[in-house]
Amino acid sequence: MTAIHDPLVPEGVSNPPPDMDFPTGPQEPERSYIGGVVAGSLAAGFAAAVILAFLPVGIVNDDFSTAMVLIGFAFGWALIAVLSSRFAGQPQRWAVAPAIFMVLSGALVLLAPDAVVDALGWVWPPALLVLVVWVWTRARRELHSRTRAWLLNPVLVVLVIFSVGGGYETISRSTDPAVAMRGQLVDVGPYRLHLECTGSVGPTVILEPGGGGSAASMGLIAPAVARDSRVCVYDRAGRGWSDPAASPPDGVQIATDLHELLARADVPGPYVLAGHSFGGLYVRAYAAKYPEEVAGLVLVDSTGAKSTPVSPQDASSYSVLKHLSSLAATTSRLGVGRLIAGSGFSELPPTYRDDARATAATGKEMGGFLDEFGVANRSEAEAGSLRSLNAKPLIVLTAERGNSEGWMAAQNETAKLSTNSLHRVVPGATHGSFVENPDHAAAITKAIHEVVVSVQTGEPLKGP
């Protein structure tokens, strides 16, 4: 007689003990926390990146911020590998690879010489692309959670974009026209500032570029002024060829820097100062701080000053603004600065255009740009400390188009700073076209010439 095998009795057990338990129905699957592990780890990596980027350190720049962001995200990837093995029942050991890649990249950016970091621009974009493909393949096999589709895959897409942007930046930088710095770098103490002077007839004209502008952005004006006057143009700290400042410089600091720059470069005064946009604030701050060094002013669609007290500056060396601007400047490694700069400066002479685009594409330039606007309120109040130029010649140029409400009234008020002043509204001009359009730039050259002649002859300005 054939024995009947009970399907609930394991093979090889002929006489199971009476107290042996057997499953009587479908088992509940073990609960997995892998989705929470992945989401939580990536969130922790993002938080670590932000926290590390704001650590109080002596030197804050885009190198520091880039390194801290990479190390922070490496922490998030490492958490996925560790926590998934210990608590989720779905080990994701592949996450170790992006963790190692990012922590090594961060260390190199922070510690390696600039030449090495630049050379690695040819390596890391394709390496990152290969890593993304490998991670996607491994995660597709091993990560059984909806977070793979709605969280991990979008992160990988962002990394692909970073890879493409990094490759674009490296290739563009290598194919850009070679740009040589004109002028000289002058040590003013905490950093070096770039100065270029041309022409020979005094008084010397000092051009102050607008917010976000470098010396090269004055390329339509400086050569024209140099035909009959001595003219100097310079890069503020963090702009163009100049070194960055440790903290965002306001109008008074910029005036102090310029004073020291001209003294150390043996450029004698008094000067005719011409400032466009934010540059108008800075020349007003200079005139307030060093009135004996100023012979006359030209204010070109200048940002309005404020007659409010200047708030005390924080004595602490820690600057949240500096950390923020440096963090934003990390995008220069992905070609963001180059994309922005590549669409501008088209009307400048080729030498100045290439110079402006090359320097504007850097992380230093992006950080300096944001620093400048971050302390705008202080700069406006500092410019307001200039109450009068007495009878020194002053010409105010204002754009005809694109003005905000109250702008024209503020320009009229600015013209009252001197009893020897003219206010001209330039037909067809916009705020930006003064340094971008040759015809409107010519209005600046003309105004500078008139102020120079008034200084030389002692005669008042003649309208209109």
C-alpha positions as CSV (number, residue, x, y, z in Angstrom):
1,M,0.0,0.0,0.0
2,T,1.4,3.4,-1.0
3,A,1.9,5.9,1.8
4,I,0.1,9.1,1.4
5,H,2.4,12.1,1.9
6,D,1.0,15.0,3.9
7,P,2.0,18.2,2.0
8,L,2.3,20.1,5.2
9,V,4.9,17.7,6.5
10,P,8.5,18.6,5.4
11,E,10.3,16.1,3.3
12,G,12.3,13.5,5.4
13,V,10.1,13.9,8.4
14,S,8.1,10.7,8.7
15,N,6.7,11.1,12.2
16,P,6.5,14.7,13.1
17,P,6.2,15.5,16.8
18,P,2.8,16.5,17.8
19,D,3.8,20.0,18.9
20,M,5.4,20.9,15.6
21,D,3.8,24.0,14.0
22,F,3.1,24.2,10.3
23,P,1.9,27.2,8.2
24,T,-1.8,27.0,7.7
25,G,-2.1,29.8,5.1
26,P,-0.1,32.5,3.1
27,Q,2.7,34.1,5.1
28,E,2.9,37.9,5.6
29,P,5.9,39.3,3.8
30,E,8.6,40.9,5.9
31,R,8.0,44.7,6.0
32,S,10.8,46.7,4.1
33,Y,11.8,50.2,5.0
34,I,14.0,50.7,1.9
35,G,11.9,53.6,0.6
36,G,12.3,55.5,3.8
37,V,16.0,54.7,3.9
38,V,16.6,56.0,0.4
39,A,14.5,59.2,0.9
40,G,15.9,59.9,4.3
41,S,19.5,59.3,3.3
42,L,19.3,61.6,0.2
43,A,17.6,64.3,2.4
44,A,20.3,63.9,5.0
45,G,22.9,64.3,2.2
46,F,21.3,67.5,1.0
47,A,21.1,68.9,4.6
48,A,24.8,68.0,5.2
49,A,25.8,69.7,2.0
50,V,24.1,73.0,3.1
51,I,25.4,72.8,6.6
52,L,29.0,72.1,5.6
53,A,28.9,74.9,3.0
54,F,28.2,77.4,5.9
55,L,30.9,76.3,8.2
56,P,32.8,79.2,9.7
57,V,36.2,79.1,8.0
58,G,38.9,81.6,7.1
59,I,38.6,81.5,3.3
60,V,35.2,81.2,1.7
61,N,35.1,80.8,-2.1
62,D,33.6,78.6,-4.7
63,D,36.3,76.0,-4.2
64,F,35.3,75.6,-0.6
65,S,31.6,75.6,-1.3
66,T,32.0,73.0,-4.1
67,A,34.0,70.7,-1.9
68,M,31.6,70.9,1.0
69,V,28.6,70.2,-1.3
70,L,30.3,67.2,-2.7
71,I,31.3,65.8,0.7
72,G,27.8,66.4,2.0
73,F,26.2,64.5,-0.8
74,A,28.8,61.7,-0.4
75,F,27.5,61.3,3.2
76,G,23.9,60.8,1.8
77,W,25.0,58.1,-0.6
78,A,27.0,56.4,2.2
79,L,24.0,56.4,4.4
80,I,22.0,54.5,1.7
81,A,24.6,51.8,1.6
82,V,24.9,51.4,5.4
83,L,21.3,51.8,6.5
84,S,19.8,49.6,3.7
85,S,22.1,46.7,4.8
86,R,21.3,47.0,8.5
87,F,17.6,48.0,8.6
88,A,15.8,47.6,5.2
89,G,16.5,44.0,4.2
90,Q,17.5,45.2,0.7
91,P,21.3,46.0,0.8
92,Q,22.2,48.7,-1.7
93,R,25.9,48.3,-1.8
94,W,26.2,50.2,-5.1
95,A,25.7,53.4,-3.2
96,V,29.3,53.2,-1.9
97,A,30.5,54.0,-5.4
98,P,29.0,57.5,-5.7
99,A,29.9,58.2,-2.1
100,I,33.6,57.5,-2.9
101,F,33.5,59.4,-6.1
102,M,32.1,62.5,-4.5
103,V,34.2,62.6,-1.4
104,L,37.4,62.2,-3.5
105,S,36.2,64.9,-5.9
106,G,35.6,67.2,-3.0
107,A,39.0,66.6,-1.5
108,L,40.7,67.3,-4.8
109,V,38.8,70.6,-5.3
110,L,39.7,71.7,-1.8
111,L,43.3,70.6,-1.7
112,A,44.7,70.1,-5.2
113,P,46.4,73.0,-7.1
114,D,44.2,74.9,-9.5
115,A,46.1,73.5,-12.5
116,V,45.2,69.9,-11.3
117,V,41.6,70.8,-10.7
118,D,41.4,72.4,-14.2
119,A,42.9,69.3,-15.8
120,L,40.4,67.1,-14.0
121,G,37.7,69.0,-15.9
122,W,38.4,66.6,-18.7
123,V,38.0,63.6,-16.4
124,W,35.1,64.1,-14.0
125,P,32.2,64.8,-16.5
126,P,32.6,61.5,-18.5
127,A,33.4,59.6,-15.3
128,L,30.2,61.0,-13.7
129,L,28.2,60.0,-16.7
130,V,29.6,56.4,-16.6
131,L,28.9,56.3,-12.8
132,V,25.3,57.4,-13.3
133,V,24.6,54.7,-15.9
134,W,26.2,52.0,-13.6
135,V,24.2,53.2,-10.6
136,W,20.9,53.2,-12.6
137,T,21.6,49.7,-13.8
138,R,22.4,48.3,-10.3
139,A,19.5,50.2,-8.7
140,R,17.1,48.8,-11.3
141,R,18.0,45.3,-10.3
142,E,18.4,45.7,-6.5
143,L,16.2,48.6,-5.4
144,H,12.6,47.4,-5.2
145,S,10.7,50.5,-4.1
146,R,8.7,53.3,-5.7
147,T,11.5,55.7,-4.5
148,R,13.6,54.5,-7.4
149,A,11.3,56.0,-9.9
150,W,10.2,59.2,-8.2
151,L,13.3,60.1,-6.3
152,L,16.5,58.3,-7.2
153,N,16.0,58.5,-11.0
154,P,15.4,62.3,-10.9
155,V,18.6,62.7,-8.9
156,L,20.4,60.7,-11.5
157,V,19.0,62.9,-14.3
158,V,20.3,66.0,-12.4
159,L,23.7,64.4,-12.2
160,V,23.6,63.8,-16.0
161,I,22.8,67.5,-16.5
162,F,25.8,68.3,-14.2
163,S,28.0,66.1,-16.3
164,V,26.9,67.7,-19.5
165,G,27.4,71.2,-18.0
166,G,30.8,70.3,-16.7
167,G,31.9,69.1,-20.1
168,Y,30.5,72.2,-21.8
169,E,32.5,74.4,-19.4
170,T,35.8,72.5,-19.9
171,I,35.5,72.4,-23.7
172,S,34.4,76.1,-23.9
173,R,37.3,77.2,-21.7
174,S,39.8,75.4,-23.8
175,T,38.5,76.8,-27.1
176,D,38.0,80.4,-25.8
177,P,40.3,83.0,-27.4
178,A,43.5,83.6,-25.4
179,V,43.0,86.7,-23.2
180,A,45.9,88.6,-21.8
181,M,45.4,91.0,-18.9
182,R,46.0,94.6,-19.7
183,G,47.4,96.9,-17.1
184,Q,48.8,95.7,-13.8
185,L,47.8,94.0,-10.5
186,V,48.5,96.3,-7.5
187,D,48.8,95.0,-3.9
188,V,46.5,97.1,-1.7
189,G,47.0,95.1,1.4
190,P,44.4,92.3,1.8
191,Y,44.3,91.6,-1.9
192,R,45.4,92.8,-5.3
193,L,43.4,95.0,-7.6
194,H,43.7,95.3,-11.4
195,L,44.3,98.8,-12.8
196,E,44.8,100.0,-16.4
197,C,45.7,103.6,-17.2
198,T,46.1,105.1,-20.7
199,G,46.4,108.6,-22.1
200,S,48.5,111.4,-20.7
201,V,46.6,114.7,-20.2
202,G,45.3,115.5,-16.7
203,P,43.3,115.6,-14.6
204,T,43.0,111.8,-14.5
205,V,39.6,110.3,-15.2
206,I,38.6,107.2,-13.1
207,L,35.9,105.0,-14.6
208,E,33.8,103.1,-12.1
209,P,31.8,100.2,-13.8
210,G,28.2,99.5,-12.8
211,G,27.0,96.6,-10.7
212,G,28.3,93.4,-12.0
213,G,30.7,95.2,-14.4
214,S,34.4,94.8,-14.8
215,A,37.0,97.1,-16.3
216,A,36.5,95.4,-19.6
217,S,32.9,96.5,-19.6
218,M,34.1,100.1,-20.1
219,G,35.6,99.1,-23.5
220,L,33.5,101.6,-25.4
221,I,34.4,104.5,-23.1
222,A,38.0,104.2,-21.9
223,P,39.7,104.3,-25.3
224,A,37.6,107.2,-26.4
225,V,38.4,109.2,-23.2
226,A,42.1,108.3,-23.6
227,R,42.3,110.3,-26.8
228,D,42.4,113.6,-25.0
229,S,42.7,112.7,-21.3
230,R,44.5,110.3,-19.0
231,V,42.0,107.6,-17.9
232,C,42.2,104.7,-15.5
233,V,39.8,101.8,-15.2
234,Y,40.0,99.1,-12.6
235,D,38.3,96.0,-11.3
236,R,36.8,96.1,-7.8
237,A,37.6,93.2,-5.5
238,G,36.1,90.0,-6.8
239,R,35.6,91.4,-10.3
240,G,37.5,90.9,-13.5
241,W,41.2,90.3,-12.8
242,S,41.2,91.4,-9.2
243,D,41.4,89.1,-6.2
244,P,38.2,88.5,-4.2
245,A,37.6,90.1,-0.8
246,A,37.1,88.1,2.4
247,S,33.7,89.7,3.0
248,P,31.3,91.6,0.7
249,P,32.7,95.1,0.2
250,D,30.3,98.0,0.5
251,G,30.6,101.5,-0.9
252,V,33.0,102.8,1.8
253,Q,35.2,99.8,1.5
254,I,35.3,100.1,-2.3
255,A,36.2,103.8,-1.9
256,T,39.0,102.9,0.5
257,D,40.3,100.2,-1.9
258,L,40.3,102.7,-4.8
259,H,42.1,105.3,-2.7
260,E,44.8,102.8,-1.7
261,L,45.0,101.5,-5.3
262,L,45.6,105.0,-6.8
263,A,48.1,105.9,-4.1
264,R,50.2,102.7,-4.5
265,A,50.1,102.9,-8.3
266,D,51.3,106.6,-8.1
267,V,48.3,108.0,-9.9
268,P,48.1,111.6,-8.7
269,G,44.9,113.4,-8.1
270,P,42.6,115.2,-8.0
271,Y,40.4,113.0,-10.2
272,V,37.3,113.2,-12.3
273,L,35.2,110.2,-11.3
274,A,32.7,108.7,-13.7
275,G,30.4,106.0,-12.4
276,H,27.6,104.0,-14.1
277,S,24.7,102.5,-12.2
278,F,26.0,101.1,-8.9
279,G,29.3,102.8,-9.8
280,G,27.6,106.1,-9.2
281,L,27.1,105.1,-5.6
282,Y,30.8,104.3,-5.2
283,V,32.1,107.5,-6.7
284,R,29.7,109.4,-4.4
285,A,31.1,107.5,-1.4
286,Y,34.6,108.3,-2.6
287,A,33.8,112.0,-2.9
288,A,32.3,112.0,0.6
289,K,35.3,110.2,2.1
290,Y,38.1,112.0,0.1
291,P,36.6,115.3,-1.0
292,E,40.0,116.9,-1.6
293,E,40.9,114.2,-4.2
294,V,37.8,114.8,-6.3
295,A,37.8,117.5,-9.0
296,G,34.4,116.6,-10.7
297,L,31.9,113.8,-11.2
298,V,29.9,112.3,-14.0
299,L,27.0,110.1,-12.8
300,V,25.6,107.8,-15.5
301,D,22.0,106.7,-14.7
302,S,23.3,106.3,-11.2
303,T,21.5,104.2,-8.6
304,G,19.8,106.5,-6.1
305,A,21.5,107.2,-2.8
306,K,19.6,107.2,0.5
307,S,19.7,109.9,3.2
308,T,19.4,107.3,6.0
309,P,22.0,106.5,8.7
310,V,24.5,103.8,7.8
311,S,23.8,100.8,10.0
312,P,26.7,99.6,12.1
313,Q,28.7,96.8,10.4
314,D,28.7,93.4,12.1
315,A,31.9,93.1,14.0
316,S,31.9,89.3,13.4
317,S,34.1,88.0,10.6
318,Y,31.4,85.4,9.7
319,S,29.4,86.4,6.7
320,V,26.3,84.5,5.7
321,L,26.1,86.6,2.5
322,K,29.7,85.5,1.5
323,H,28.7,81.8,2.1
324,L,25.6,82.3,0.0
325,S,27.3,84.0,-2.9
326,S,30.1,81.4,-2.9
327,L,27.6,78.6,-2.9
328,A,25.8,80.1,-5.9
329,A,29.2,80.6,-7.6
330,T,29.7,76.8,-7.7
331,T,27.4,76.7,-10.7
332,S,30.3,78.3,-12.7
333,R,31.8,74.8,-12.9
334,L,28.7,73.7,-14.8
335,G,28.9,76.4,-17.4
336,V,26.2,78.7,-16.0
337,G,28.4,81.8,-15.8
338,R,29.6,81.1,-19.3
339,L,26.1,80.8,-20.7
340,I,25.2,84.2,-19.1
341,A,28.3,85.9,-20.2
342,G,28.2,84.6,-23.7
343,S,25.0,86.5,-24.5
344,G,26.4,89.9,-23.4
345,F,29.2,92.4,-24.3
346,S,28.6,91.9,-28.1
347,E,29.0,95.6,-28.9
348,L,32.4,95.9,-27.2
349,P,35.6,96.0,-29.3
350,P,36.8,92.3,-29.7
351,T,39.7,92.6,-27.1
352,Y,37.4,94.0,-24.4
353,R,34.6,91.6,-25.3
354,D,36.7,88.5,-25.0
355,D,38.1,89.9,-21.7
356,A,34.7,90.6,-20.3
357,R,33.3,87.2,-21.3
358,A,36.3,85.2,-20.0
359,T,36.3,86.9,-16.5
360,A,32.5,86.9,-16.2
361,A,32.4,83.1,-16.6
362,T,34.4,82.4,-13.5
363,G,33.1,81.5,-10.0
364,K,35.0,84.4,-8.5
365,E,33.1,86.8,-10.8
366,M,29.7,85.3,-10.0
367,G,30.4,85.4,-6.3
368,G,31.6,89.0,-6.5
369,F,28.5,90.0,-8.4
370,L,26.2,88.6,-5.7
371,D,28.3,90.1,-2.9
372,E,27.9,93.5,-4.4
373,F,24.1,93.4,-4.6
374,G,23.8,91.9,-1.1
375,V,25.2,95.0,0.6
376,A,23.4,97.5,-1.7
377,N,21.4,99.0,1.1
378,R,24.6,100.0,3.0
379,S,26.2,101.3,-0.2
380,E,23.2,103.5,-0.9
381,A,23.2,104.9,2.6
382,E,27.0,105.6,2.4
383,A,26.6,107.4,-0.9
384,G,23.9,109.6,0.7
385,S,26.6,111.0,3.1
386,L,27.7,113.2,0.2
387,R,25.6,116.3,0.8
388,S,27.3,118.8,-1.6
389,L,30.1,119.1,-4.2
390,N,29.9,122.9,-3.8
391,A,30.8,124.3,-7.3
392,K,32.7,121.3,-8.6
393,P,31.5,120.3,-12.1
394,L,28.9,117.6,-12.1
395,I,27.0,116.1,-15.1
396,V,24.1,113.7,-14.5
397,L,23.2,111.5,-17.5
398,T,19.8,109.7,-17.4
399,A,18.3,107.1,-19.7
400,E,15.2,108.1,-21.5
401,R,13.6,104.6,-21.6
402,G,12.9,101.9,-19.1
403,N,12.9,104.0,-15.9
404,S,11.0,103.0,-12.8
405,E,8.6,105.3,-11.0
406,G,10.5,108.0,-9.2
407,W,13.8,107.4,-11.0
408,M,13.7,110.7,-12.9
409,A,12.9,112.7,-9.8
410,A,15.9,111.1,-8.0
411,Q,18.2,112.0,-10.9
412,N,17.0,115.6,-10.8
413,E,17.7,115.6,-7.1
414,T,21.2,114.2,-7.7
415,A,22.0,117.1,-10.0
416,K,21.5,119.5,-7.1
417,L,24.6,118.2,-5.4
418,S,26.6,121.0,-7.2
419,T,25.9,124.6,-8.1
420,N,27.9,123.8,-11.3
421,S,25.9,120.9,-12.8
422,L,24.0,119.7,-15.8
423,H,21.3,117.0,-16.1
424,R,20.9,115.4,-19.5
425,V,18.3,112.8,-20.5
426,V,19.9,110.8,-23.4
427,P,17.3,110.1,-26.1
428,G,16.7,106.4,-26.7
429,A,19.1,105.3,-24.0
430,T,18.3,102.5,-21.5
431,H,20.1,101.8,-18.3
432,G,22.3,99.1,-19.9
433,S,22.8,100.7,-23.3
434,F,25.1,103.4,-21.9
435,V,27.9,100.8,-21.8
436,E,26.5,98.6,-24.6
437,N,25.5,100.9,-27.4
438,P,28.3,103.0,-29.1
439,D,26.0,106.0,-29.6
440,H,24.9,106.1,-26.0
441,A,28.4,105.5,-24.7
442,A,29.5,108.5,-26.8
443,A,27.3,110.6,-24.5
444,I,29.4,109.5,-21.5
445,T,32.6,110.4,-23.3
446,K,31.3,113.8,-24.2
447,A,30.2,114.5,-20.6
448,I,33.6,113.4,-19.2
449,H,35.3,115.7,-21.7
450,E,33.2,118.6,-20.6
451,V,33.9,118.1,-16.9
452,V,37.6,117.7,-17.6
453,V,37.6,121.0,-19.6
454,S,35.7,122.7,-16.8
455,V,38.4,121.5,-14.3
456,Q,41.2,122.6,-16.5
457,T,39.9,126.0,-17.3
458,G,38.0,126.8,-14.1
459,E,35.0,127.8,-16.3
460,P,31.5,126.6,-15.4
461,L,29.8,123.9,-17.4
462,K,27.8,125.1,-20.4
463,G,24.5,123.6,-21.2
464,P,22.5,122.0,-22.5
